[in-house]
Amino acid sequence: MAVETAPLPAITVHSGYMRAKRIIDVVFTLLIFIPLCLVIAVVAVCIRLDSEGPVFFRQKRVGLNGKEFTMIKLRSMYVQSDDTIHREAIQRYMNGETLDGGSYKLKHDPRVTRVGRFIRKTSIDELPQFFNVLRGEMTLVGPRPPLPYEVEEYGSREWLRLASKPGLTGTWQVYGRSQVQFQEMVDMDIDYLQRQSIWLDLKLIFLTPIVMLSGRGGC
C-alpha cells in the first residue's frame, strides 16, 4: 500500500454508545432468531441438494484491533476450492482495477455453485454471521471483516477500518458493494466510524433488507 503522507483522521468511540450498540445487537438478533433459523434451514436444504459438502463455511477473518476470529457463512462454493483466484482478485481490487464487466468483484467465479450465486447476490450467505454477533465478535453495523491476506497489504489508513468490531452491514454494503473502488470503500468505512451513532446504525439496518432484496451490487 502507499505510504501515508496526510495526517490520519481521529476516531473517537464513546462507551455509552458502545453499550447501547451491544444491546441493539443482542435484542435485534434474538427478535429475528426464529425466522432467521427457518430461512437458514431452507437454504441449507438447497445447498445440500445442489452440491456435496457441509452447509456452513468457516473462515478466518480479522476483527477489532487486528484480532482474528472465525466467521460463519452459508457455503456458496464447491468444497476444496483453490483460493488463488480470490487472492489475485483481492490484489487487483486493492490496486484499483475492475475485475469483471466493470465490477470491483468477481461476478463469474467458477468456484461458486448455482445456489451460491443466488445467496451471494442477495447476501443470504451472510445470515449465519448473526451468531458471530451474539458471540460479540461482530456487530450489526460496521466495516466488513477483511481476510488476513488482505490485512497484510494494509497501510496505516486502512488499519483504521479495524478500530471497530466488524459489521454485518454498513455504509459500503448499503451504498456501494461491488460498485466502488477499494480506497473509496476505506473512505466510506472511516467516514462511518467518525460519524457513528445509534440513529445512523438504525438507518443502515433499515436500508439493508432493501438492498438485499434488490440484489444491487451483489455477486
C-alpha positions, 0 to 999 in steps of 0.5 A: 500500500502507499505510504501515508503522507496526510495526517490520519483522521481521529476516531473517537468511540464513546462507551455509552454508545458502545453499550447501547450498540451491544444491546441493539445487537443482542435484542435485534438478533434474538427478535429475528432468531426464529425466522432467521433459523427457518430461512437458514434451514431452507437454504441449507436444504438447497445447498445440500441438494445442489452440491456435496459438502457441509452447509456452513463455511468457516473462515478466518477473518480479522476483527477489532484491533487486528484480532482474528476470529472465525466467521460463519457463512452459508457455503456458496462454493464447491468444497476444496476450492483453490483460493488463488483466484480470490487472492489475485482478485483481492490484489487487483481490487486493492490496486484499483482495477475492475475485475469483471464487466466493470465490477470491483468483484468477481461476478463469474467465479467458477468456484461458486455453485448455482445456489451460491450465486443466488445467496451471494447476490442477495447476501443470504450467505451472510445470515449465519454471521448473526451468531458471530454477533451474539458471540460479540465478535461482530456487530450489526453495523460496521466495516466488513471483516477483511481476510488476513491476506488482505490485512497484510497489504494494509497501510496505516489508513486502512488499519483504521477500518479495524478500530471497530468490531466488524459489521454485518452491514454498513455504509459500503454494503448499503451504498456501494458493494461491488460498485466502488473502488477499494480506497473509496470503500476505506473512505466510506468505512472511516467516514462511518466510524467518525460519524457513528451513532445509534440513529445512523446504525438504525438507518443502515439496518433499515436500508439493508433488507432493501438492498438485499432484496434488490440484489444491487451490487451483489455477486 
